[in-house]
Amino acid sequence: ACALHWEGALRLRARAKGGPVGCSIRGGAMKLFYHTGWDTASVHFCPHGDSGVWHTETLTDVPGAPGWKTATLAIAPIGAEFVLRNGAGTQWDNPPPEIGGTNYKTPQLSGSWTLRAGRLMRMSEHEPVLIVSDLDHTMVGHDHDPDNGRLREFQAQWLGRFAFGGSHLVYSTGRNKTDALSVALERGLLRPALLICAVGTEVYEVPEDLPLDCAWAEHADRITLEPTWTRKMAENFDRAQVEETLRASFPKFDLKGNPDTDPYRIPSLYKVDEEFPEYLRQVREALGTGVEVISSGGAEWKYVDFCSTEGGKMKGCQFAMEVCRIPPERTLVCGDSGNDESMYRAPGVRGVAVGNSMSELLEHLRAQASAGPKAVQQGDVFDTKTGSKVLYASAPVASAICEALDRFWP
């Protein structure tokens, strides 16, 4: 259930006792990353410019990426024509029929390449990037992506261009850990570097030796709270006191969760009425500056979370930048709703508001646009008052993340 499928199926074409056909022109070191189910594998290649001379290089395992192997082809500085074979030389991986030809072939360019399920992609030559993405209605499309096609499009681009160049993927969600792992398994999410849950109040470390496909989410016992962040949340949020105030003075908030499932925030639901804006103002005043009140949702119901001002999605994003050692200008934040809006206020980041963003997020962004509300137009990038640059994408959900990657790091 966790296998990643490109265009409907994992196409590893193997043929017995075959091999490369013909080759024919010279250049630095081509690096190849290859996804396979073979225990051992090698690449049989002809460097561009080498007049038909074929060579063989053994592939080695990629640390932290089970199922991936790599080889550096030092005598192929501007690419090569090649095929892959298993260690015994009894099976060969050739291009799928829709690509044509008997061998894979790069353009005559320097660089590194990935090959998965017949799809050959050139890796990004930019410095490593960090993606911090919301899950529901952003990375996970639900009704906007019922067959996960847009998610698979993003995953193909991430694995093909970024994953093996030092870049990092982080999920930041309002879900608790159990619910986040559930949707990761259901939708087939790639392994992240960090899993940020409960609107930025819980940060989980995800070991690199877990599977890169969604089977990582089966290892809940190994996905553990990051101690520095957890200590900060525990020291700065008096959950019992906040809950007491809410129950005594603000009964319209339908409190959810408990100290076991949501130790550092109190989630709630509010049935929207004309008093809602004033009610929010009053609860913020009553709880004081040490408690952040985060509202998101539609016209009928709002999710309202209460947590320390040391938490929240912006602070969680900035912590992820620190842990992953990626600066703001190479960090892409992705979201669709009100509980994501603080991420776009992180100074210097790049951001994408997906094409299906809720009006509440767009209202926040229009208020933050340095050139005024009219700067927020689909398909355009605008500057914010905090120094971030945000794309209001034309495409929805995960396709919007691809749109942003192409815009900021083509």
C-alpha distance (Angstrom), angle and dihedral (degrees) to the residues before:
residue distance angle dihedral
A1 . . .
C2 3.80 . .
A3 3.79 97.9 .
L4 3.79 112.2 118.9
H5 3.79 112.2 -124.6
W6 3.77 123.8 -155.9
E7 3.81 114.1 -160.1
G8 3.79 91.0 -9.4
A9 3.80 102.8 -51.8
L10 3.79 142.8 42.7
R11 3.77 99.6 -112.0
L12 3.76 110.5 -158.3
R13 3.73 102.8 160.8
A14 3.78 111.6 -161.8
R15 3.76 124.1 -177.1
A16 3.77 126.5 -173.1
K17 3.79 122.3 -116.2
G18 3.80 93.6 -7.8
G19 3.75 132.2 128.6
P20 3.79 147.0 173.3
V21 3.74 122.3 -45.1
G22 3.83 122.9 -139.4
C23 3.84 123.7 -43.9
S24 3.57 137.4 -168.2
I25 5.35 145.1 -169.9
R26 5.76 135.4 28.0
G27 3.88 148.4 -94.3
G28 5.02 150.1 110.5
A29 3.73 125.2 -42.6
M30 3.78 121.0 -44.1
K31 3.79 113.5 -156.5
L32 3.79 121.0 -155.6
F33 3.81 128.3 -164.1
Y34 3.80 113.4 -166.2
H35 3.80 131.2 -172.1
T36 3.80 114.1 -148.0
G37 3.77 145.1 147.6
W38 3.80 91.2 -136.0
D39 3.81 116.2 111.4
T40 3.80 90.4 -142.0
A41 3.79 130.1 17.1
S42 3.78 143.5 168.5
V43 3.78 136.5 -162.2
H44 3.80 120.5 -126.2
F45 3.80 107.1 -157.1
C46 3.76 147.0 169.1
P47 3.83 113.6 -152.3
H48 3.77 114.8 -131.1
G49 3.81 106.4 -97.5
D50 3.79 95.9 22.5
S51 3.82 96.8 113.3
G52 3.77 98.4 -122.7
V53 3.82 98.9 -45.8
W54 3.81 110.9 144.6
H55 3.80 126.4 -155.4
T56 3.82 135.6 -175.7
E57 3.80 127.6 -137.5
T58 3.81 126.3 -177.0
L59 3.79 116.5 -127.2
T60 3.82 121.0 -133.4
D61 3.80 130.3 -154.5
V62 3.80 117.9 -88.1
P63 3.83 109.1 -125.8
G64 3.80 111.6 -117.5
A65 3.80 93.8 11.4
P66 3.80 111.6 87.6
G67 3.79 111.5 -157.9
W68 3.81 93.7 26.3
K69 3.80 125.4 105.4
T70 3.77 131.8 -177.0
A71 3.80 142.5 -161.6
T72 3.79 133.4 -175.8
L73 3.80 112.3 -139.2
A74 3.78 100.6 -156.8
I75 3.79 94.1 -179.2
A76 3.80 93.7 53.1
P77 3.81 104.2 71.3
I78 3.81 95.1 157.4
G79 3.79 99.4 35.6
A80 3.76 135.1 -89.2
E81 3.75 149.9 -128.7
F82 3.80 109.4 -106.3
V83 3.78 152.5 154.7
L84 3.79 131.5 -156.3
R85 3.79 127.7 -128.1
N86 3.77 136.6 -177.4
G87 3.79 120.1 -103.6
A88 3.80 93.3 -96.3
G89 3.80 92.1 50.3
T90 3.81 91.4 -126.1
Q91 3.82 97.5 114.0
W92 3.78 131.0 45.7
D93 3.80 132.9 -164.6
N94 3.81 112.0 -142.7
P95 3.83 130.0 171.2
P96 3.83 117.5 -74.5
P97 3.81 118.3 -105.2
E98 3.80 93.8 -103.8
I99 3.82 89.8 60.4
G100 3.79 94.0 44.2
G101 3.76 131.9 -154.6
T102 3.75 129.9 80.2
N103 3.83 97.9 -100.5
Y104 3.79 137.3 39.2
K105 3.79 112.9 -108.9
T106 3.81 132.2 -170.3
P107 3.80 122.3 -152.1
Q108 3.79 113.8 -102.3
L109 3.80 93.5 -86.2
S110 3.77 136.4 120.2
G111 3.78 117.2 -118.2
S112 3.79 146.3 77.1
W113 3.78 126.8 -62.3
T114 3.78 139.7 -161.5
L115 3.79 127.1 -151.0
R116 3.78 122.5 -165.6
A117 3.80 127.7 158.3
G118 3.78 92.4 -15.4
R119 3.81 95.0 -49.5
L120 3.81 114.7 121.8
M121 3.82 114.9 -164.2
R122 3.79 134.0 176.7
M123 3.80 113.5 -125.6
S124 3.79 120.4 -121.1
E125 3.79 114.6 -94.7
H126 3.81 92.0 -154.2
E127 3.78 123.0 105.5
P128 3.84 113.3 -85.5
V129 3.79 116.3 -72.2
L130 3.80 134.3 -153.6
I131 3.80 122.8 -139.7
V132 3.80 116.6 -160.7
S133 3.79 106.2 -173.9
D134 3.76 136.7 178.8
L135 3.80 113.7 -131.0
D136 3.81 113.8 -144.4
H137 3.81 114.1 67.4
T138 3.81 90.2 -6.2
M139 3.80 113.5 58.6
V140 3.81 90.5 4.7
G141 3.79 108.0 49.8
H142 3.82 102.4 -167.9
D143 3.84 104.9 -178.3
H144 3.80 90.4 4.8
D145 3.81 90.5 57.9
P146 3.83 109.3 21.7
D147 3.81 95.0 161.1
N148 3.85 94.6 40.3
G149 3.80 90.1 -119.2
R150 3.80 93.5 136.2
L151 3.79 91.1 46.3
R152 3.82 90.3 51.4
E153 3.81 88.9 49.3
F154 3.81 89.6 56.8
Q155 3.79 93.2 44.0
A156 3.79 91.4 51.7
Q157 3.80 90.7 52.0
W158 3.81 93.0 44.4
L159 3.80 94.5 49.5
G160 3.78 92.8 39.0
R161 3.80 100.1 47.5
F162 3.80 111.7 15.7
A163 3.81 118.8 16.1
F164 3.81 97.3 79.9
G165 3.80 97.2 42.6
G166 3.81 98.6 72.0
S167 3.83 96.5 -85.4
H168 3.81 121.6 139.9
L169 3.80 135.5 -143.6
V170 3.82 120.7 -152.5
Y171 3.80 129.0 -179.9
S172 3.80 118.1 -146.8
T173 3.78 113.7 -172.6
G174 3.77 143.2 161.8
R175 3.81 88.4 -130.9
N176 3.78 121.3 99.9
K177 3.80 118.9 -116.3
T178 3.81 96.3 -91.9
D179 3.81 93.3 50.6
A180 3.81 92.5 43.8
L181 3.80 92.5 53.4
S182 3.80 89.9 46.8
V183 3.80 93.6 56.8
A184 3.83 90.3 43.0
L185 3.80 89.3 59.5
E186 3.80 94.2 40.7
R187 3.81 95.1 50.9
G188 3.80 100.0 30.1
L189 3.81 101.0 -115.9
L190 3.79 120.3 -171.5
R191 3.79 118.9 -113.5
P192 3.82 111.1 -87.5
A193 3.79 128.5 -149.4
L194 3.82 89.5 -126.9
L195 3.79 134.4 9.7
I196 3.81 112.0 -146.8
C197 3.81 112.6 -165.5
A198 3.79 140.6 178.1
V199 3.84 95.7 34.3
G200 3.78 94.9 -54.3
T201 3.80 99.3 -43.7
E202 3.81 98.5 106.3
V203 3.81 123.5 48.0
Y204 3.80 117.4 -171.4
E205 3.79 126.3 -164.6
V206 3.81 114.2 -135.7
P207 3.84 113.7 -155.1
E208 3.80 114.8 -123.2
D209 3.79 93.2 -134.7
L210 3.82 91.8 66.4
P211 3.82 116.0 101.3
L212 3.78 115.7 -78.1
D213 3.81 90.9 -136.1
C214 3.80 121.6 69.2
A215 3.82 93.4 -75.8
W216 3.82 85.2 89.8
A217 3.81 86.7 78.3
E218 3.82 91.2 62.0
H219 3.82 89.7 71.1
A220 3.80 100.2 72.0
D221 3.79 91.9 151.9
R222 3.81 91.4 61.0
I223 3.81 94.9 46.9
T224 3.78 100.1 85.1
L225 3.79 139.3 175.9
E226 3.79 116.3 -90.1
P227 3.84 103.1 -116.5
T228 3.83 100.7 -143.0
W229 3.80 93.7 51.4
T230 3.79 92.9 42.1
R231 3.79 92.1 52.8
K232 3.80 90.5 51.3
M233 3.81 91.9 51.6
A234 3.81 92.6 47.6
E235 3.80 92.3 49.6
N236 3.79 95.8 47.8
F237 3.81 105.9 41.6
D238 3.79 125.3 65.7
R239 3.78 97.3 -164.9
A240 3.79 96.0 179.9
Q241 3.81 93.2 51.7
V242 3.80 93.5 48.0
E243 3.79 91.6 48.0
E244 3.81 91.2 49.5
T245 3.81 91.1 52.9
L246 3.79 92.7 48.2
R247 3.79 94.7 48.9
A248 3.79 93.3 45.8
S249 3.79 100.8 43.7
F250 3.81 109.9 14.6
P251 3.82 108.7 45.0
K252 3.81 94.3 159.9
F253 3.80 89.3 77.7
D254 3.81 107.0 88.1
L255 3.80 98.8 -146.7
K256 3.80 117.6 -141.5
G257 3.79 135.1 -176.7
N258 3.78 128.0 31.5
P259 3.81 138.4 -126.0
D260 3.82 90.5 -83.6
T261 3.81 98.9 51.8
D262 3.83 97.3 30.2
P263 3.80 108.7 21.3
Y264 3.82 98.0 163.6
R265 3.79 103.2 35.9
I266 3.80 139.1 37.4
P267 3.81 113.1 -135.6
S268 3.79 119.9 -157.8
L269 3.79 144.3 169.9
Y270 3.78 125.8 -130.6
K271 3.80 124.9 -167.1
V272 3.79 102.2 -136.3
D273 3.80 117.0 -115.0
E274 3.79 135.3 155.6
E275 3.80 90.3 -87.7
F276 3.80 94.3 59.3
P277 3.85 99.1 98.2
E278 3.80 92.5 47.6
Y279 3.81 91.2 43.7
L280 3.81 89.1 55.0
R281 3.78 91.3 49.8
Q282 3.79 91.3 50.3
V283 3.80 95.4 47.8
R284 3.80 91.5 49.0
E285 3.77 90.0 51.5
A286 3.81 92.5 47.4
L287 3.82 95.0 48.3
G288 3.81 94.9 44.9
T289 3.77 134.6 -143.3
G290 3.80 94.8 -54.2
V291 3.81 93.4 68.4
E292 3.79 123.9 68.9
V293 3.81 117.9 -148.6
I294 3.80 111.4 -155.4
S295 3.80 120.3 -168.3
S296 3.79 127.6 -169.6
G297 3.77 138.6 151.1
G298 3.77 143.7 74.8
A299 3.78 137.3 -52.6
E300 3.82 96.6 -79.7
W301 3.81 104.0 38.3
K302 3.78 133.3 23.2
Y303 3.78 128.6 -159.4
V304 3.79 107.0 -139.7
D305 3.80 119.5 -170.6
F306 3.79 126.8 -168.1
C307 3.81 118.9 -157.0
S308 3.78 142.6 137.3
T309 3.78 117.4 -66.5
E310 3.81 84.1 -123.8
G311 3.83 86.5 68.1
G312 3.78 131.2 52.2
K313 3.78 129.9 103.7
M314 3.80 97.4 -73.7
K315 3.79 93.1 53.7
G316 3.80 89.9 44.4
C317 3.80 90.2 51.5
Q318 3.80 92.1 50.1
F319 3.80 90.0 50.0
A320 3.81 89.4 51.7
M321 3.81 89.6 52.8
E322 3.80 89.1 52.2
V323 3.81 94.3 48.0
C324 3.81 94.1 44.5
R325 3.82 93.1 40.3
I326 3.78 93.6 -130.7
P327 3.84 118.4 139.3
P328 3.82 122.7 -128.9
E329 3.80 94.8 -104.4
R330 3.81 89.4 61.4
T331 3.82 94.5 44.0
L332 3.81 121.4 97.3
V333 3.81 117.6 -160.9
C334 3.80 117.2 -162.7
G335 3.79 130.1 -166.6
D336 3.78 150.2 132.9
S337 3.81 110.6 -154.7
G338 3.77 147.8 47.7
N339 3.79 96.1 -84.6
D340 3.83 88.4 59.4
E341 3.80 96.8 52.8
S342 3.80 96.3 91.1
M343 3.81 90.9 62.4
Y344 3.81 90.2 64.9
R345 3.81 89.0 56.3
A346 3.81 92.1 60.9
P347 3.82 101.5 115.6
G348 3.79 114.9 -105.3
V349 3.80 100.5 1.5
R350 3.78 126.6 133.5
G351 3.77 114.5 -124.7
V352 3.77 142.2 -172.5
A353 3.77 125.6 -156.9
V354 3.81 104.1 -159.3
G355 3.78 118.2 -121.5
N356 3.80 91.0 -108.9
S357 3.81 93.9 53.1
M358 3.78 117.4 150.0
S359 3.80 119.2 -109.2
E360 3.81 91.3 -113.6
L361 3.82 91.7 63.2
L362 3.81 92.4 45.2
E363 3.80 90.3 51.1
H364 3.80 90.1 54.0
L365 3.79 91.2 48.1
R366 3.80 93.2 48.4
A367 3.79 88.6 53.3
Q368 3.82 89.8 50.1
A369 3.82 98.0 45.5
S370 3.80 108.0 112.9
A371 3.81 91.8 -147.9
G372 3.80 93.1 48.8
P373 3.82 135.7 -97.6
K374 3.81 95.0 -57.8
A375 3.82 90.0 65.7
V376 3.80 89.3 73.5
Q377 3.80 101.6 88.1
Q378 3.79 128.6 146.6
G379 3.78 111.9 -97.1
D380 3.82 93.2 20.3
V381 3.82 133.8 105.8
F382 3.81 116.8 -137.4
D383 3.81 134.5 -175.5
T384 3.80 121.3 -120.6
K385 3.80 131.6 -145.2
T386 3.82 89.9 -107.8
G387 3.82 94.2 55.1
S388 3.79 99.8 -101.4
K389 3.80 123.8 130.9
V390 3.79 116.2 -137.2
L391 3.79 132.5 -168.3
Y392 3.80 116.6 -152.7
A393 3.79 94.2 -151.7
S394 3.77 126.7 -137.9
A395 3.80 91.4 -148.5
P396 3.82 125.2 68.2
V397 3.81 130.9 -119.5
A398 3.82 118.0 -24.7
S399 3.81 92.8 -1.1
A400 3.80 86.5 64.2
I401 3.81 89.7 59.1
C402 3.81 88.9 54.3
E403 3.81 88.6 48.8
A404 3.81 89.9 53.1
L405 3.80 94.0 47.2
D406 3.79 89.6 52.1
R407 3.82 90.7 47.9
F408 3.80 99.7 46.1
W409 3.83 100.9 29.5
P410 3.82 108.2 21.4
